[in-house]
Amino acid sequence: MLTRHVIPQIYTTPSQGNLSANIGTSPSLTLTAEGINFARDYYTTDRQMRMTLSVLQHLPDMIHGVEITFLSTLTDGKHTIEDKKVSAVYWQLLAENDESVFYTHDADSGFINVAFNDALETVEGTFSFKSTNPDGSILVINDGHFKIVGRDDLTL
């Protein structure tokens, strides 16, 4: 099956910008992105073109980050996780008992409020989401905001 996707030209690459968010509530941890990747991705699993914003931060005892993915046709405005046009995850990579362990906290509910300017190749927004743990406790990621200039190369 052949599908044609039309995407804007990229003039500013790699992407640059910032993202920060509060992780948890007692006590909260602030995620301040050190590395940013913002690119269009083609997902072979469902044949959809998406935009993915992925960030990470190194801490002394772990690496953690946030990834927000949304349809590449998403328009300006507020979009909820429940509408399935956006998805998000908070993740942690740390050492436990001489093993590397990767934890993912997928968003069960929340939102992203986003504004695109394709002419200036900017995107900025705010976000908040919650992830329910197996024991019923809830991890809250809130007060998230980002501003990105440029795009990274298309990934497949």
Residue pairs with C-beta under 8 A, 6 or more apart in sequence:
1 47
3 47
5 42
5 49
5 72
7 40
7 49
7 72
7 154
8 118
8 121
10 121
10 150
10 151
10 153
11 121
11 150
12 121
12 149
12 150
12 151
13 150
13 151
13 152
13 153
14 37
14 150
14 152
15 36
15 37
15 38
15 39
15 148
15 149
15 150
15 151
15 152
16 36
16 148
16 149
16 150
17 36
17 38
17 146
17 147
17 148
17 149
17 150
18 32
18 33
18 36
18 146
18 147
19 31
19 32
19 33
19 36
19 53
19 55
19 66
19 144
19 145
19 146
19 148
20 30
20 31
20 32
20 33
20 143
20 144
20 145
20 146
21 30
21 31
21 66
21 127
21 141
21 142
21 143
21 144
21 145
22 28
22 29
22 30
22 31
22 140
22 141
22 142
22 143
22 144
23 29
23 30
23 31
23 64
23 90
23 139
23 141
24 139
24 140
25 140
29 64
31 55
31 57
31 64
31 65
31 66
31 90
32 57
33 55
33 56
33 57
33 65
33 66
33 146
34 55
34 56
34 57
34 58
35 55
35 56
35 57
36 53
36 54
36 55
36 148
37 52
37 53
37 54
37 55
37 152
38 51
38 52
38 53
38 54
38 123
38 148
38 150
38 151
38 152
39 51
39 52
39 151
39 152
39 153
39 154
39 155
40 49
40 50
40 51
40 52
40 72
40 151
40 154
40 155
41 49
41 50
41 51
41 52
41 69
41 154
41 155
41 156
42 48
42 49
42 50
42 154
42 155
42 156
43 49
43 50
44 156
48 71
49 71
49 72
49 73
50 69
50 70
50 71
50 72
51 69
51 70
51 71
51 72
51 74
52 67
52 68
52 69
52 155
53 66
53 67
53 68
53 69
53 123
53 146
53 148
54 65
54 66
54 67
54 68
55 65
55 66
55 67
55 146
56 63
56 64
56 65
57 63
57 64
57 65
61 94
61 95
62 92
62 93
62 94
63 92
63 93
63 94
64 90
64 91
64 92
64 93
65 90
65 91
66 88
66 89
66 90
66 91
66 141
66 144
67 88
67 89
67 91
68 86
68 87
68 88
68 112
68 127
69 86
69 87
69 88
70 79
70 85
70 86
70 87
70 112
70 114
71 85
71 86
74 85
74 86
74 114
75 116
76 114
76 115
76 116
77 113
77 114
78 111
78 112
78 113
79 85
79 86
79 111
79 112
79 113
79 114
80 86
80 109
80 110
80 111
81 87
81 88
81 107
81 108
81 109
81 110
81 111
81 129
82 109
86 111
86 112
87 106
87 107
88 106
88 107
88 110
88 112
88 127
88 129
88 141
89 104
89 105
89 106
89 107
89 131
90 104
90 105
90 129
90 131
90 139
90 141
91 102
91 103
91 104
91 105
92 102
92 103
93 100
93 101
93 102
93 103
94 100
94 101
94 103
95 101
105 131
105 133
105 139
105 141
106 131
107 129
107 130
107 131
107 141
108 129
108 130
108 131
108 132
109 129
109 130
110 127
110 128
110 129
110 130
110 141
111 127
111 128
111 129
112 125
112 126
112 127
113 125
113 126
113 127
114 123
114 124
114 125
115 123
115 124
115 125
116 122
116 123
117 123
120 149
121 149
121 150
121 151
122 147
122 148
122 149
123 146
123 147
123 148
124 145
124 146
124 147
124 148
125 145
125 146
126 144
126 145
126 146
127 141
127 144
127 145
127 146
128 140
128 141
128 142
128 143
128 144
129 140
129 141
129 142
130 138
130 139
130 140
130 141
131 138
131 139
131 141
132 138
133 139
